[in-house]
Amino acid sequence: PDGAQPLIMWMSQRVGSSWVSRLLNSHPEIAMKGEKYNNCQDDDCLEEMCRLFTAPASPETRVRGFKQKFLYCGGGPQLERKM
């Protein structure tokens, strides 16, 4: 395949997601971007996110992804958005 397998970690705060992200990133076939897109609010940011998943992958990288926070508001998960 041309692109790498996408991976998005949906995590709430204080659950060990940074540790899991570092652990995944230590694998030679996985490239994690951390919380790079938490405040994604424009088309340029969304296009960059799409390029992360659609750009040709190196033979060593089989999985690419990032971590996204969500909050619990009113009993259900909500994306954290800063306006």
Contacts in CASP RR format, 6 or more apart in sequence:
PFRMAT RR
TARGET T0000
AUTHOR 0000-0000-0000
METHOD contacts of the structure
MODEL  1
PDGAQPLIMWMSQRVGSSWVSRLLNSHPEIAMKGEKYNNCQDDDCLEEMC
RLFTAPASPETRVRGFKQKFLYCGGGPQLERKM
1 57 0 8 1.000
2 54 0 8 1.000
2 56 0 8 1.000
2 57 0 8 1.000
3 53 0 8 1.000
3 54 0 8 1.000
3 55 0 8 1.000
3 56 0 8 1.000
3 57 0 8 1.000
3 64 0 8 1.000
4 31 0 8 1.000
4 53 0 8 1.000
4 57 0 8 1.000
4 61 0 8 1.000
4 62 0 8 1.000
4 63 0 8 1.000
4 64 0 8 1.000
5 62 0 8 1.000
5 63 0 8 1.000
5 64 0 8 1.000
6 52 0 8 1.000
6 53 0 8 1.000
6 63 0 8 1.000
6 64 0 8 1.000
6 65 0 8 1.000
7 24 0 8 1.000
7 30 0 8 1.000
7 32 0 8 1.000
7 63 0 8 1.000
7 64 0 8 1.000
7 65 0 8 1.000
7 66 0 8 1.000
8 65 0 8 1.000
8 66 0 8 1.000
8 67 0 8 1.000
8 68 0 8 1.000
9 17 0 8 1.000
9 20 0 8 1.000
9 21 0 8 1.000
9 32 0 8 1.000
9 65 0 8 1.000
9 66 0 8 1.000
9 67 0 8 1.000
9 68 0 8 1.000
10 68 0 8 1.000
10 70 0 8 1.000
10 77 0 8 1.000
11 17 0 8 1.000
11 20 0 8 1.000
11 67 0 8 1.000
11 68 0 8 1.000
11 69 0 8 1.000
11 70 0 8 1.000
12 69 0 8 1.000
12 70 0 8 1.000
12 71 0 8 1.000
12 72 0 8 1.000
12 77 0 8 1.000
13 69 0 8 1.000
13 71 0 8 1.000
17 67 0 8 1.000
18 67 0 8 1.000
21 32 0 8 1.000
21 34 0 8 1.000
21 67 0 8 1.000
24 30 0 8 1.000
24 32 0 8 1.000
24 63 0 8 1.000
25 31 0 8 1.000
25 32 0 8 1.000
28 60 0 8 1.000
29 60 0 8 1.000
29 61 0 8 1.000
29 62 0 8 1.000
29 63 0 8 1.000
30 61 0 8 1.000
30 62 0 8 1.000
30 63 0 8 1.000
30 64 0 8 1.000
30 65 0 8 1.000
31 61 0 8 1.000
31 63 0 8 1.000
31 64 0 8 1.000
31 65 0 8 1.000
32 64 0 8 1.000
32 65 0 8 1.000
32 66 0 8 1.000
32 67 0 8 1.000
33 52 0 8 1.000
33 64 0 8 1.000
33 65 0 8 1.000
33 66 0 8 1.000
33 67 0 8 1.000
34 66 0 8 1.000
34 67 0 8 1.000
35 66 0 8 1.000
35 67 0 8 1.000
35 68 0 8 1.000
35 69 0 8 1.000
36 66 0 8 1.000
37 45 0 8 1.000
37 48 0 8 1.000
37 49 0 8 1.000
37 66 0 8 1.000
37 68 0 8 1.000
38 68 0 8 1.000
38 69 0 8 1.000
38 80 0 8 1.000
39 81 0 8 1.000
39 82 0 8 1.000
40 46 0 8 1.000
40 49 0 8 1.000
41 81 0 8 1.000
41 83 0 8 1.000
49 66 0 8 1.000
52 64 0 8 1.000
52 65 0 8 1.000
52 66 0 8 1.000
53 64 0 8 1.000
53 65 0 8 1.000
57 64 0 8 1.000
68 79 0 8 1.000
69 79 0 8 1.000
69 80 0 8 1.000
70 77 0 8 1.000
70 78 0 8 1.000
70 79 0 8 1.000
70 80 0 8 1.000
71 77 0 8 1.000
71 78 0 8 1.000
71 79 0 8 1.000
71 80 0 8 1.000
72 78 0 8 1.000
END
